């Protein structure tokens, strides 16, 4: 999860000492990891500054301060997170399995345009830098579909193949995944967490739908 002052962060803090997107917490292997996202006033664990390039493993009881020591957080539970899907009986939004995505490269504007559609309508998704990752994964899945791979084998990309190009590190990829899921949740997509699927054992990920159109795909 992202910690910061802006409202889309999963842990939102009000202190002016906290940056908009201050730090990220994520579970890897058997431990929670903390990384500062280049914040203005830094992050400290047990009084020690977490360097900008550091991936700091956390232990039960660690005390964490974001920007200021006025508010200190303690790690009280070091178990793996439990991801609970939104019940599919929820009719207030569009079920993820009904969602299709259409991509169009937009080189003059330095990005990718994405449209979300269902059986009756299509809307342009507000542009985000994270759409580059979604586009890359869509291309990988479509190529595997074209090559005749079975559904469960389609589109899996090794995270190590994305680092250091086009992404600097694993944490940057995690931030992009988080932003994509939050954006589609904001578009009333039920079970938006399925937008990107991950396999921890093989350290791979893929786009979670096969309803894809990509313009200019080789």
Buried (B, 14 or more C-beta within 10 A) or exposed (E): EBBBBEEBBEBEBEEEBBBBBBBBBBBBEEEBBBBBBEBEBBBBBEEEEBEEEBBBBBEEEBEBBBBBEEBEBEBEEBEEEEEEEBEEEEEEBBBBEBBBBBBBBEEEEEBBBBBBBEEEEEEEBEBBEBBBBBBBBBBBBBBBBEEEBEEEEBBBBEBEEBBEEEBEBBBBBBBBBBBBBBBBBEBEBBBBBBBBBBEEEEEBBBBBBBEBBBEEEE
